[in-house]
Amino acid sequence: MMPISFVNAGETVTVRKITGSDSVRQHLAELGFVVDTDVTVVTQLSGNIIVQVKDSRIALDKSMANRIMV
């Protein structure tokens, strides 16, 4: 497993684990980041990324992206 911030643009990966406090995990779950969901990294710049989750594109900063393990 590795953080989604290490995934190259254009790759599709599956969420394996969400780390962090309960409120952070709940927030990410509301955005669509749940275990066994496929996400595609659209673009990446300095650890900040834009990902496609289901039918939405979401921008994440580096600290939040490091909590999503794939």
Backbone as a printed PyTorch tensor [residue, N CA C, xyz], in Angstrom:
tensor([[[  0.8360,  -1.1930,   0.0000],
         [  0.0000,   0.0000,   0.0000],
         [  0.8720,   1.2440,   0.0000]],

        [[  0.3400,   2.2840,  -0.6390],
         [  1.0370,   3.5710,  -0.6690],
         [ -0.0080,   4.6750,  -0.7160]],

        [[  0.3670,   5.8930,  -0.3290],
         [ -0.5740,   7.0190,  -0.4210],
         [ -0.8960,   7.3380,  -1.8750]],

        [[ -2.0960,   7.8290,  -2.1170],
         [ -2.5160,   8.1550,  -3.4780],
         [ -1.6710,   9.2870,  -4.0620]],

        [[ -0.9920,  10.0490,  -3.2160],
         [ -0.1410,  11.1400,  -3.7100],
         [  1.0640,  10.6090,  -4.4890]],

        [[  1.3880,   9.3110,  -4.3710],
         [  2.5050,   8.7190,  -5.1120],
         [  2.0850,   8.1330,  -6.4540]],

        [[  0.7960,   8.1590,  -6.7700],
         [  0.2910,   7.5790,  -8.0100],
         [  0.4760,   8.5740,  -9.1490]],

        [[  0.8800,   8.0750, -10.3070],
         [  1.0870,   8.9320, -11.4750],
         [ -0.2430,   9.3270, -12.1100]],

        [[ -0.2390,  10.4780, -12.7660],
         [ -1.4350,  10.9660, -13.4510],
         [ -1.8570,   9.9570, -14.5180]],

        [[ -3.1600,   9.7450, -14.6200],
         [ -3.7020,   8.8190, -15.6030],
         [ -3.9260,   7.4150, -15.0770]],

        [[ -3.3930,   7.0960, -13.9220],
         [ -3.5490,   5.7540, -13.3570],
         [ -4.8440,   5.6430, -12.5640]],

        [[ -5.4570,   4.4730, -12.6460],
         [ -6.6420,   4.1660, -11.8460],
         [ -6.2390,   3.1650, -10.7780]],

        [[ -6.5980,   3.4630,  -9.5380],
         [ -6.2270,   2.6160,  -8.3990],
         [ -7.4660,   2.3750,  -7.5410]],

        [[ -7.3520,   1.4270,  -6.6310],
         [ -8.4480,   1.0990,  -5.7210],
         [ -8.0830,   1.5230,  -4.3050]],

        [[ -8.9980,   2.2050,  -3.6430],
         [ -8.7790,   2.6420,  -2.2600],
         [ -8.7490,   1.4070,  -1.3640]],

        [[ -7.7060,   1.2830,  -0.5540],
         [ -7.5500,   0.1420,   0.3480],
         [ -7.7780,   0.5160,   1.8080]],

        [[ -7.4300,   1.7600,   2.1810],
         [ -7.5450,   2.1650,   3.5840],
         [ -7.5640,   3.6830,   3.6550]],

        [[ -8.3040,   4.2190,   4.6260],
         [ -8.3210,   5.6550,   4.9010],
         [ -7.8000,   5.8370,   6.3160]],

        [[ -6.7670,   6.6740,   6.4860],
         [ -6.2000,   6.9170,   7.8030],
         [ -6.6190,   8.3060,   8.2950]],

        [[ -6.3620,   8.5740,   9.5610],
         [ -6.6770,   9.8780,  10.1310],
         [ -7.7370,   9.7670,  11.2030]],

        [[ -8.1430,  10.9110,  11.7130],
         [ -9.1510,  10.9470,  12.7780],
         [-10.5210,  10.5620,  12.2140]],

        [[-11.4630,  10.3210,  13.1030],
         [-12.8160,   9.9480,  12.6740],
         [-13.4360,  11.0140,  11.7850]],

        [[-13.2280,  12.2840,  12.1280],
         [-13.8360,  13.3540,  11.3380],
         [-13.2280,  13.4380,   9.9390]],

        [[-11.9200,  13.1970,   9.8340],
         [-11.2580,  13.2120,   8.5220],
         [-11.7520,  12.0460,   7.6750]],

        [[-11.8320,  10.8670,   8.2650],
         [-12.3150,   9.6930,   7.5300],
         [-13.7620,   9.8900,   7.0840]],

        [[-14.5750,  10.4920,   7.9460],
         [-15.9730,  10.7510,   7.5910],
         [-16.0610,  11.7470,   6.4380]],

        [[-15.2540,  12.7930,   6.4710],
         [-15.2480,  13.7940,   5.4030],
         [-14.8570,  13.1600,   4.0690]],

        [[-13.8070,  12.3490,   4.0720],
         [-13.3770,  11.6890,   2.8410],
         [-14.4300,  10.7040,   2.3440]],

        [[-15.1000,  10.0210,   3.2550],
         [-16.1710,   9.0970,   2.8570],
         [-17.3140,   9.8570,   2.1930]],

        [[-17.6300,  11.0410,   2.7010],
         [-18.6890,  11.8560,   2.0960],
         [-18.3110,  12.3250,   0.7050]],

        [[-17.0150,  12.4660,   0.4480],
         [-16.5440,  12.8500,  -0.8810],
         [-16.4920,  11.6580,  -1.8390]],

        [[-16.6570,  10.4440,  -1.3090],
         [-16.6650,   9.2560,  -2.1560],
         [-15.4660,   8.3470,  -1.9810]],

        [[-14.5610,   8.6910,  -1.0780],
         [-13.3700,   7.8610,  -0.8470],
         [-13.6970,   6.7940,   0.1920]],

        [[-14.1760,   5.6530,  -0.2740],
         [-14.4650,   4.5260,   0.6020],
         [-13.6630,   3.3220,   0.1130]],

        [[-13.4330,   2.3800,   0.9990],
         [-12.6340,   1.2000,   0.6690],
         [-13.2610,   0.4570,  -0.5100]],

        [[-12.3980,  -0.0330,  -1.4020],
         [-12.7610,  -0.7890,  -2.6090],
         [-13.3810,   0.0670,  -3.7130]],

        [[-13.2490,   1.3880,  -3.6200],
         [-13.7030,   2.2760,  -4.6860],
         [-12.5310,   2.5740,  -5.6170]],

        [[-12.7850,   2.5510,  -6.9310],
         [-11.7510,   2.9000,  -7.9050],
         [-11.7100,   4.4110,  -8.0800]],

        [[-10.4920,   4.9740,  -8.0660],
         [-10.2950,   6.4030,  -8.3130],
         [ -9.2070,   6.5670,  -9.3660]],

        [[ -9.3380,   7.5970, -10.1800],
         [ -8.3560,   7.8900, -11.2160],
         [ -7.6850,   9.2110, -10.9030]],

        [[ -6.3550,   9.2180, -10.9370],
         [ -5.6080,  10.4560, -10.7340],
         [ -5.6170,  11.2180, -12.0500]],

        [[ -6.2030,  12.4090, -12.0450],
         [ -6.3080,  13.2210, -13.2580],
         [ -5.0250,  14.0010, -13.4820]],

        [[ -4.5660,  14.6950, -12.4550],
         [ -3.3300,  15.4610, -12.5560],
         [ -2.6920,  15.5720, -11.1790]],

        [[ -1.4030,  15.8420, -11.1870],
         [ -0.6630,  15.9400,  -9.9320],
         [  0.3750,  17.0450, -10.0530]],

        [[  0.4790,  17.8750,  -9.0060],
         [  1.4540,  18.9530,  -8.9900],
         [  1.9390,  19.1550,  -7.5610]],

        [[  3.1960,  18.8510,  -7.3070],
         [  3.8170,  19.0190,  -5.9920],
         [  3.0750,  18.2870,  -4.8750]],

        [[  2.5460,  17.1110,  -5.1730],
         [  1.8360,  16.3340,  -4.1670],
         [  0.3590,  16.6510,  -4.0690]],

        [[ -0.0540,  17.8130,  -4.5620],
         [ -1.4740,  18.1520,  -4.6180],
         [ -2.0500,  17.4790,  -5.8570]],

        [[ -3.2220,  16.8720,  -5.7230],
         [ -3.7380,  16.1050,  -6.8500],
         [ -5.2050,  16.4060,  -7.1140]],

        [[ -5.6140,  16.1070,  -8.3470],
         [ -7.0250,  16.1150,  -8.7250],
         [ -7.3570,  14.6810,  -9.1020]],

        [[ -8.4030,  14.1400,  -8.4790],
         [ -8.7960,  12.7620,  -8.7370],
         [-10.2420,  12.7050,  -9.2030]],

        [[-10.5400,  11.6620,  -9.9560],
         [-11.9100,  11.4070, -10.3940],
         [-12.4450,  10.2700,  -9.5420]],

        [[-13.5080,  10.5570,  -8.8000],
         [-14.1810,   9.5620,  -7.9740],
         [-15.6120,   9.4870,  -8.4640]],

        [[-15.9870,   8.3290,  -8.9720],
         [-17.3110,   8.1410,  -9.5720],
         [-17.4800,   9.1840, -10.6670]],

        [[-18.4320,  10.0980, -10.5510],
         [-18.6470,  11.0990, -11.6040],
         [-18.1620,  12.4840, -11.2100]],

        [[-17.3310,  12.5850, -10.1770],
         [-16.8770,  13.8840,  -9.6800],
         [-15.3620,  13.9870,  -9.7190]],

        [[-14.8780,  15.2080,  -9.9420],
         [-13.4490,  15.4890,  -9.8210],
         [-13.2300,  16.2650,  -8.5370]],

        [[-12.2510,  15.8090,  -7.7580],
         [-11.9980,  16.3990,  -6.4430],
         [-10.5300,  16.7530,  -6.3220]],

        [[-10.2430,  17.9540,  -5.8410],
         [ -8.8680,  18.3900,  -5.6040],
         [ -8.5210,  18.1230,  -4.1420]],

        [[ -7.3360,  17.5440,  -3.9260],
         [ -6.8690,  17.2450,  -2.5750],
         [ -5.4840,  17.8260,  -2.3700]],

        [[ -5.2550,  18.4100,  -1.1880],
         [ -3.8990,  18.8580,  -0.8970],
         [ -3.0640,  17.6530,  -0.4620]],

        [[ -1.7800,  17.8640,  -0.3440],
         [ -0.8530,  16.7630,  -0.0790],
         [ -1.1630,  16.0520,   1.2370]],

        [[ -1.4900,  16.8030,   2.2890],
         [ -1.7450,  16.1680,   3.5850],
         [ -2.9850,  15.2770,   3.5380]],

        [[ -4.0210,  15.7060,   2.8290],
         [ -5.2340,  14.8930,   2.7170],
         [ -4.9970,  13.6910,   1.8040]],

        [[ -4.2520,  13.8970,   0.7280],
         [ -3.9650,  12.8000,  -0.2000],
         [ -3.1410,  11.7090,   0.4740]],

        [[ -2.2840,  12.0830,   1.3960],
         [ -1.4510,  11.0890,   2.0900],
         [ -2.2530,  10.2050,   3.0400]],

        [[ -3.4960,  10.5410,   3.3000],
         [ -4.3440,   9.7200,   4.1820],
         [ -5.0930,   8.6470,   3.4140]],

        [[ -5.0810,   8.7290,   2.0890],
         [ -5.7940,   7.7510,   1.2610],
         [ -4.7880,   6.7360,   0.7550]],

        [[ -4.8850,   5.5240,   1.2690],
         [ -3.9470,   4.4700,   0.9060],
         [ -4.5380,   3.6160,  -0.2130]],

        [[ -3.7030,   3.3380,  -1.2080],
         [ -4.1500,   2.5350,  -2.3600],
         [ -3.2410,   1.3410,  -2.5600]]])
